[in-house]
Amino acid sequence: MTSMPLTDTAIRNAKPREKIFRMSDGGGLYLEVSPSGGKWWRLKYRYDGKEKRLSLGVYPEISLKDARERRERDRTLLANGVDPGENRKAIKLARADRAGNSFEAIARERFAKFSPTLSEGHRNRIIRGLEKDVFPWIGGYPVSEVTAPQLLAVLRRIEERGALETAHRTLQNCGQVFRYAIVTSRAERDISADLRGALAPVKKSHLAAITDPKAVRQLLLAIDGYQGHFETKCALRLAPLVFVRPGELRQAEWKEIDLDRAEWNIPAERMKMREPHLVPLSQQAVEILNELYPLTGNSRYLFPSARTNLRPMSNNAVLAALRRMGYSKEEMTAHGFRAMARTILDEVLGFPSDIIEHQLAHAVHGPLGRAYNRTTHLPERQKMMQKWSDYLDDLKGGAKVIPLNGLQTKAG
């Protein structure tokens, strides 16, 4: 080995030889160069009368400066009677133990243990919810070190997107993880109990909505069998596919519809947030509009009033049709198609909440506080709207559904 301290230039210019050779930097630190060109930092030291070697990493990932710092750190350990090699093993074991006892590891362990007792849909919803809303924030922490404020911050993020029921279920699921950690001796207490009463209560909306897929199927079949005005039937068929606000639907104008691009552009003045909104139209939605066009295409409105083409249909037309089909105000409202879509897209189909919120035309803001424009996430929203329509067709067609804690999802 060379005896002069190393330089970066010397290391970079070191060419491989037929056999491994070493370049010394002093103090036991040297660079080992292999015939293939690889360069490894090594530290030679003596402990308890025995010569030992320790790997300090690969050059250039570990620079000369880094290697020297590691050498001095390990020489300090030696001066204090600690074997650097054994110390490294202890740290590695501690990290492995820490990772094995992380909140995510414990949650997955419990999930694997109890999942055979759950329906497939229930299993998918639980693990998907943890992966989306919990693991990114506290999954890496040892389960015994997660604090109530940390867990509350996780739940607040869910609350802020308006998913109160999901926030409450997430708290329950986390509590199960903590209690499992207690009985398996990885934690001493369930900190989720400290958060009782911390979340806003789930209130039943006065705008009733059907969110159980089995009941959704019955509603869709009832709509298909509706015997009233054809325009009203088309509005009923279109409502679940586009899930806009009732006023936006009944006042829809043909000039806003681009059937070739499969888009509906709603102007700002008709939107609650006073921002223009773009609704991607699924193939099913376009088919309904093509059926409607021969009847009302010469009118300003898609759904003109029964009395005059100069005004849109009454704001009670869809509601009255629902009542005529036997749905009371406690069961379903015209506004309920939005809650139906929001719930199932999130909790059954698993679409990201910000994609759903954009399609609902809610006030979603970027990291700099600016609201996204109407075309934000458009490709993802187009895919979502088509999958949503296909899902509703599957329900209508009698696709098998399985329980999902009050919801249902298509098997397979």
Secondary structure as the mmCIF struct_conf table of DSSP 4:
data_model
#
loop_
_struct_conf.conf_type_id
_struct_conf.id
_struct_conf.beg_label_comp_id
_struct_conf.beg_label_asym_id
_struct_conf.beg_label_seq_id
_struct_conf.end_label_comp_id
_struct_conf.end_label_asym_id
_struct_conf.end_label_seq_id
STRN STRN1 THR A 2 THR A 2
BEND BEND1 MET A 4 MET A 4
HELX_LH_PP_P HELX_LH_PP_P1 PRO A 5 LEU A 6
HELX_RH_AL_P HELX_RH_AL_P1 ASP A 8 ASN A 13
HELX_LH_PP_P HELX_LH_PP_P2 ALA A 14 PRO A 16
BEND BEND2 GLU A 18 LYS A 19
STRN STRN2 PHE A 21 GLY A 26
TURN_TY1_P TURN_TY1_P1 GLY A 27 GLY A 28
STRN STRN3 LEU A 29 VAL A 33
TURN_TY1_P TURN_TY1_P2 PRO A 35 SER A 36
BEND BEND3 GLY A 37 GLY A 37
STRN STRN4 LYS A 39 TYR A 47
TURN_TY1_P TURN_TY1_P3 ASP A 48 GLY A 49
STRN STRN5 LYS A 50 VAL A 58
TURN_TY1_P TURN_TY1_P4 TYR A 59 GLU A 61
BEND BEND4 ILE A 62 ILE A 62
HELX_RH_AL_P HELX_RH_AL_P2 LEU A 64 ALA A 79
TURN_TY1_P TURN_TY1_P5 ASN A 80 GLY A 81
HELX_RH_AL_P HELX_RH_AL_P3 PRO A 84 GLY A 100
TURN_TY1_P TURN_TY1_P6 ASN A 101 ASN A 101
STRN STRN6 SER A 102 SER A 102
HELX_RH_AL_P HELX_RH_AL_P4 PHE A 103 PHE A 114
HELX_RH_3T_P HELX_RH_3T_P1 SER A 115 THR A 117
BEND BEND5 LEU A 118 LEU A 118
HELX_RH_AL_P HELX_RH_AL_P5 GLU A 120 ASP A 133
TURN_TY1_P TURN_TY1_P7 VAL A 134 VAL A 134
HELX_RH_AL_P HELX_RH_AL_P6 PHE A 135 ILE A 138
TURN_TY1_P TURN_TY1_P8 GLY A 139 GLY A 140
BEND BEND6 TYR A 141 TYR A 141
STRN STRN7 PRO A 142 PRO A 142
HELX_RH_3T_P HELX_RH_3T_P2 VAL A 143 GLU A 145
HELX_RH_AL_P HELX_RH_AL_P7 ALA A 148 GLU A 160
TURN_TY1_P TURN_TY1_P9 ARG A 161 GLY A 162
HELX_RH_AL_P HELX_RH_AL_P8 LEU A 164 VAL A 183
TURN_TY1_P TURN_TY1_P10 THR A 184 SER A 185
BEND BEND7 ARG A 186 ARG A 186
BEND BEND8 GLU A 188 GLU A 188
HELX_RH_3T_P HELX_RH_3T_P3 ILE A 191 LEU A 195
TURN_TY1_P TURN_TY1_P11 ARG A 196 ALA A 198
BEND BEND9 LEU A 199 LEU A 199
HELX_LH_PP_P HELX_LH_PP_P3 ALA A 200 VAL A 202
BEND BEND10 HIS A 206 LEU A 207
HELX_RH_AL_P HELX_RH_AL_P9 PRO A 213 ASP A 224
TURN_TY1_P TURN_TY1_P12 GLY A 225 GLY A 225
BEND BEND11 GLY A 228 GLY A 228
HELX_RH_AL_P HELX_RH_AL_P10 PHE A 230 VAL A 242
HELX_RH_AL_P HELX_RH_AL_P11 PRO A 246 ARG A 250
TURN_TY1_P TURN_TY1_P13 GLN A 251 GLN A 251
STRN STRN8 GLU A 253 GLU A 253
HELX_RH_3T_P HELX_RH_3T_P4 TRP A 254 GLU A 256
STRN STRN9 ILE A 257 ASP A 258
TURN_TY1_P TURN_TY1_P14 LEU A 259 ALA A 262
STRN STRN10 GLU A 263 ILE A 266
HELX_RH_3T_P HELX_RH_3T_P5 ALA A 268 ARG A 270
BEND BEND12 MET A 271 MET A 271
TURN_TY1_P TURN_TY1_P15 LYS A 272 MET A 273
BEND BEND13 ARG A 274 GLU A 275
STRN STRN11 HIS A 277 PRO A 280
HELX_LH_PP_P HELX_LH_PP_P4 LEU A 281 SER A 282
HELX_RH_AL_P HELX_RH_AL_P12 GLN A 283 THR A 296
TURN_TY1_P TURN_TY1_P16 GLY A 297 ASN A 298
BEND BEND14 SER A 299 ARG A 300
STRN STRN12 TYR A 301 TYR A 301
BEND BEND15 LEU A 302 PHE A 303
STRN STRN13 PRO A 304 PRO A 304
BEND BEND16 ALA A 306 ARG A 307
TURN_TY1_P TURN_TY1_P17 ASN A 309 LEU A 310
BEND BEND17 ARG A 311 ARG A 311
STRN STRN14 PRO A 312 PRO A 312
HELX_LH_PP_P HELX_LH_PP_P5 MET A 313 SER A 314
TURN_TY1_P TURN_TY1_P18 ASN A 315 ASN A 316
HELX_RH_AL_P HELX_RH_AL_P13 ALA A 317 ARG A 324
TURN_TY1_P TURN_TY1_P19 MET A 325 GLY A 326
TURN_TY1_P TURN_TY1_P20 LYS A 329 GLU A 331
TURN_TY1_P TURN_TY1_P21 ALA A 334 HIS A 335
HELX_RH_AL_P HELX_RH_AL_P14 GLY A 336 GLU A 347
TURN_TY1_P TURN_TY1_P22 VAL A 348 VAL A 348
BEND BEND18 LEU A 349 LEU A 349
HELX_RH_AL_P HELX_RH_AL_P15 SER A 353 GLN A 359
TURN_TY1_P TURN_TY1_P23 LEU A 360 ALA A 361
STRN STRN15 HIS A 365 HIS A 365
TURN_TY1_P TURN_TY1_P24 PRO A 367 LEU A 368
BEND BEND19 GLY A 369 GLY A 369
HELX_LH_PP_P HELX_LH_PP_P6 ARG A 370 ARG A 370
STRN STRN16 ALA A 371 ALA A 371
HELX_LH_PP_P HELX_LH_PP_P7 TYR A 372 TYR A 372
TURN_TY1_P TURN_TY1_P25 ARG A 374 HIS A 377
HELX_RH_AL_P HELX_RH_AL_P16 LEU A 378 LYS A 396
TURN_TY1_P TURN_TY1_P26 GLY A 397 GLY A 398
STRN STRN17 VAL A 401 LEU A 404
TURN_TY1_P TURN_TY1_P27 ASN A 405 GLY A 406
STRN STRN18 LEU A 407 LYS A 410
#
